[in-house]
């Protein structure tokens, strides 16, 4: 850490903390409420919620058509002023119209074909609630993109905390007090989303004083067209494989997978928080173009990979223990799914570090190709394994997709990125936690929870030592390369 620029490290760590804290703190509260939820919700209820969530994610992509993602990129072209106000006003009006249109069309289609498309998910009231939730979320999506571009991470943290606490409070009210089961869970999201629709409109009140411009919209639509297939394929994949799991196995299997994902969700939020902080900073450094900043970026990537390795070991070792302690007997079968899901933490972290270069170079047409390749493998493995392995087969398929997406990202970066990656050392840092976990699982594992915790902590400490030794070698190589390597 000595070689990392203090300015970059403080800027990135502060933003990551704000983005992450705003989501992780409420997530911690929600995490400790799992024993409460699993008392009032059955695995079938979790299965219904597990189907409703990816459906909502897919509807969002269809409603937004990639336009909110363009805001983060085009903000740096317009900056603050009248042009930006015109741009934000244009995007806001478009999102309102497209959300209502796509939501109505989706409702009509699912009314007639819900049993074929998503078996196990009732149309009424779940599909209706999901559609309404995503319609009201359009302005919040726009607000979050502006907050990210403006690097207002502190405001984002407060917003996330308020959002999550309101959602948790309403969920407890509807599920525990009113005992509405799965309906209460999805209804709490609708109520919370409407509340923050009002908040986002207040935040955007000055930004929405511009004029609608077709030319400004065309630029965002073109940009969004490049990322739309990627996001569409990415979000369609979960609903496809969960529908397969529901039809080929059971709604209970979907519920067990959903519960296992709840125990890995804090790790996913940490990755998302870092990516939210890293993207604008990476853009800024690449725009600057001075070669001496290469060392800062590489050092940041090194440190991030080490943290993700610790997250993997912690999640894979301690996650199953927590599930067995915190949930009733009918959810215990989900404990063996958690280690499989955590295998995806490291590849998702690394490709988040790599794909920003693709976005910066505006080669977004690569995303749908990469997603199509990885998604095809995920669906194929799901079909081959779901009958015999159920939720475990689906979890394994998801992880294979993450690794394939990573390899494709590496292929692009090797050819186009100006950063002097030392791939041999990165591979060592990535492989070390997997080897340590396999040693723990097959040679050290014990039924005693306390022994598992002690051995798990030892595995993490050993990994940190191995990573430190690997980084010492990596930095020496980078120092030599910086004498001649220049940013393109």
Buried (B, 14 or more C-beta within 10 A) or exposed (E): EEEBBEEBBEBBBBBBBBBBBBBBBBBEBBBEBBEBBBEBBBBBBBBBBBBBBBBBBBBBBBBBBBBBBBBBBBBEEBEEEEBBBBBBBBBBEBBBEBBBEBBEEBBEEBEEEBEEBBBBBBBEEBBBBBBBBBBBBBBBBBBBBBBBBEBBBBBBBBBBBBBBBBBBBBBBBBBBEEEBBBBBBBBBBBBBBBBBBEBBBEBBEEBBEBEEBEEBBEBBBEBBBBBBBBBBBBBBBBBBBBBBBBBBBBBBBBBBBBBBBBBBBBBBBBBBBBBBBBBBBBBBBBEEEEBEBBBBBBBBBBBBBBBBBBBBBBBBBBBBBBBBEBBEEEBBBBBBBBBBBBBBBBBBBBBBBBBBBBBBBEEBEBBBEBBBBBBBBBBEBBBEBBEEBBBBBBBBBBBBBBBBBBEBBBEBBEEEBBBBBBEEBBEBBBEBBBEBBEBBEEEBEEEEBEEBEEBBBEBBEBBBEBBEEBBEEBBEBBEEBBEEBEBE
